[in-house]
Amino acid sequence: MFRSRSRCNKNDVHLDPQILALMALTTGAGWLMTEAGVFKKLLERRRERRVCPSCGRDVDAYVCG
């Protein structure tokens, strides 16, 4: 039997258009789901740092500790 030569090097990386489209669609779907969660108040964006008005320390819980 004849052995055929490999046309591409093993270090070459080829991205098919289908793979690129799949990556774009899944990234877009994830972004839309995140935005929908923020819109419905199920998710929150990062909160600003809370500071106690009386002592000026950072507040991690509901009350100053």
CORDAWO-V63664 format. One record per pair of residues at least 24 apart in sequence whose C-alpha atoms are under 10 Angstrom apart, sorted by the first residue. I is the first residue (numbers start at 1). J is the second residue. Records with the same first field share a line. If there is no record, write none. Layout:
I: J ; J
This chain:
none
